[in-house]
Amino acid sequence: MERLKDLEQLKQKVLQEVTDEYSQKLAVATKVEEERLNEANARLSEQEMTKKASLKKAAKNQLEREKQAIQNASKKEVLQVKRDLLTSVYDEAVGVMSNWSGETLVTFISGAIRALNLSDSQELVFGEQTVNLVTDAQKQALTKEFQHISISTETIAKKAGFVVMHGGIEYNYLFDELVNDLKLDYSPVLAKMVFDEQ
């Protein structure tokens, strides 16, 4: 919950900075156009009233186009920031899992093995980034608790998490892939939270 609160504060801060930046750009563009319009008016004589009205209208149209361009650029950048925030939520979830304590990881592994409910021989293969989080004593406790489990000396390169092998079937608990699977369920909810806030 604290992490979601921190992410929300970060999102609000980034969105406020982007909004402030584009508000400043809009103010500067407005001031420049107003100064140009005032200078043009000062140079015109009464005999050129028709021409003056035409120039004023053109300047006003130009100002409106520039305002719209700045607003469009601002919206585009805000959307990109929101997309980046969504990506960072998933990346951070993998990071949190990858830094679990050995005890937390063993608890997760035990729960996964129990949920599989397989009775004959299985092999537990750790990811390279995870294998050293679990002590030898914790590995021995796992093989004692689940006597049909053996722990492979091989690891899965550049991955965090683990895989359970059983009869040629691979039960994948690599953290990046678990989070990718969860994206399907949670992306619509998170996207609604991030993109619907205006």
C-alpha positions in Angstrom: 0.0 0.0 0.0 2.9 2.4 0.9 4.5 1.6 -2.5 1.2 2.4 -4.3 1.0 5.7 -2.3 4.6 6.5 -3.3 3.9 5.7 -7.0 0.7 7.9 -6.9 2.7 10.8 -5.3 5.4 10.3 -7.9 2.8 10.2 -10.7 1.2 13.4 -9.4 4.5 15.2 -9.1 5.6 14.2 -12.6 2.2 15.2 -14.1 2.3 18.5 -12.2 5.8 19.3 -13.5 4.7 18.5 -17.1 1.6 20.7 -16.7 3.6 23.5 -15.2 6.2 23.4 -17.9 3.6 23.6 -20.7 1.6 26.3 -18.8 4.8 28.4 -18.8 5.4 27.7 -22.5 1.8 28.8 -23.2 2.2 31.9 -21.1 5.4 32.9 -22.9 3.9 32.2 -26.4 0.8 34.3 -25.4 2.9 37.2 -24.2 5.1 37.2 -27.3 2.1 37.2 -29.6 0.4 39.9 -27.6 3.6 42.0 -27.8 3.7 41.5 -31.6 0.1 42.4 -31.9 0.6 45.6 -29.8 3.6 46.6 -31.9 1.7 46.0 -35.2 -1.2 48.2 -33.9 1.1 51.0 -32.9 2.6 51.3 -36.4 -0.7 51.4 -38.2 -2.4 54.7 -39.0 -6.1 55.4 -39.0 -6.2 55.1 -42.8 -5.2 51.5 -42.5 -8.1 50.4 -40.2 -9.2 47.7 -42.6 -5.7 46.3 -42.9 -5.3 46.5 -39.1 -8.5 44.5 -38.6 -7.2 41.9 -41.0 -3.8 41.7 -39.3 -5.4 41.5 -35.9 -7.5 38.6 -37.0 -4.5 36.8 -38.5 -2.5 37.4 -35.3 -5.4 36.0 -33.2 -5.6 33.0 -35.5 -1.9 32.4 -35.2 -2.1 32.7 -31.4 -4.9 30.2 -31.3 -2.9 27.7 -33.5 0.1 28.1 -31.3 -2.0 27.6 -28.1 -3.5 24.4 -29.7 -0.1 23.1 -30.7 1.3 23.6 -27.2 -1.8 21.9 -25.6 -1.5 19.0 -28.0 2.2 18.5 -27.2 1.4 18.7 -23.5 -1.3 16.1 -23.7 0.9 13.8 -25.7 3.7 14.1 -23.2 1.4 13.5 -20.3 0.1 10.3 -21.9 3.7 9.1 -22.4 4.5 9.8 -18.8 1.4 7.8 -17.8 2.4 4.9 -20.0 5.9 5.0 -18.5 4.4 4.9 -15.0 2.4 1.8 -15.9 5.5 0.1 -17.2 7.4 1.0 -14.1 4.7 -0.6 -11.9 5.3 -3.9 -13.5 9.1 -3.6 -13.5 9.0 -2.7 -9.9 6.9 -5.7 -9.0 9.5 -8.0 -10.6 12.2 -6.0 -8.7 10.4 -6.5 -5.4 10.0 -10.2 -6.0 13.6 -10.6 -7.1 14.7 -9.1 -3.8 12.6 -11.3 -1.5 14.4 -12.7 1.5 15.2 -16.4 1.4 12.5 -17.1 3.9 9.8 -15.3 1.8 11.0 -17.1 -1.3 10.9 -20.5 0.4 7.4 -19.8 1.6 6.4 -18.9 -2.0 8.1 -22.1 -3.4 6.3 -24.3 -0.8 3.0 -22.7 -1.7 3.6 -23.3 -5.4 4.6 -26.9 -4.9 1.6 -27.6 -2.6 -0.7 -26.0 -5.2 0.7 -28.2 -8.0 -0.2 -31.2 -5.8 2.1 -33.6 -7.8 2.9 -36.9 -6.1 5.9 -38.2 -8.0 9.4 -37.0 -8.8 9.9 -33.3 -9.6 12.9 -31.1 -10.1 13.2 -27.6 -8.8 15.4 -25.3 -11.0 16.3 -21.9 -9.6 16.8 -18.8 -11.7 20.4 -17.5 -11.7 19.4 -14.3 -9.8 17.5 -16.3 -7.2 19.6 -19.3 -6.3 21.8 -17.5 -3.8 18.8 -16.0 -1.9 18.0 -19.5 -0.5 20.5 -21.0 1.9 21.6 -24.6 1.8 19.7 -25.3 5.0 16.5 -23.8 3.5 17.0 -26.0 0.4 17.5 -29.1 2.6 14.3 -28.2 4.5 12.4 -28.0 1.1 13.6 -31.4 0.0 12.8 -32.8 3.5 9.3 -31.3 3.4 8.7 -32.4 -0.2 10.5 -35.7 -0.5 9.6 -36.0 -4.2 11.5 -32.8 -5.0 15.1 -32.6 -6.0 17.0 -29.4 -6.5 18.9 -29.0 -9.7 22.5 -27.8 -9.7 21.8 -26.0 -13.0 20.2 -22.5 -13.0 18.2 -20.5 -15.5 20.5 -17.8 -16.8 19.7 -14.2 -16.1 16.3 -15.0 -14.5 14.8 -14.6 -11.1 12.3 -17.2 -9.7 12.2 -20.9 -10.3 10.7 -23.7 -12.5 9.3 -27.0 -11.4 10.0 -29.8 -13.9 7.6 -32.8 -13.8 7.4 -35.6 -16.4 8.6 -33.3 -19.2 6.2 -30.5 -18.2 7.6 -27.2 -17.0 5.7 -25.2 -14.4 7.1 -21.7 -14.8 7.4 -19.5 -11.7 10.0 -17.1 -13.2 9.1 -13.7 -11.8 9.1 -11.7 -15.0 6.8 -14.2 -16.6 4.5 -14.3 -13.6 4.2 -10.5 -13.7 3.6 -10.6 -17.5 0.7 -13.1 -16.9 -0.7 -10.8 -14.3 -0.6 -7.8 -16.7 -3.5 -9.4 -18.6 -5.7 -9.3 -15.5 -4.5 -6.0 -14.0 -3.6 -3.8 -17.0 -7.3 -2.7 -17.6 -7.7 -1.8 -13.9 -4.3 0.1 -13.6 -4.9 1.8 -17.0 -8.3 3.0 -15.8 -6.8 4.4 -12.6 -3.9 6.2 -14.5 -5.6 7.4 -17.7 -9.0 8.3 -16.3 -7.6 10.8 -13.9 -7.5 14.3 -15.4 
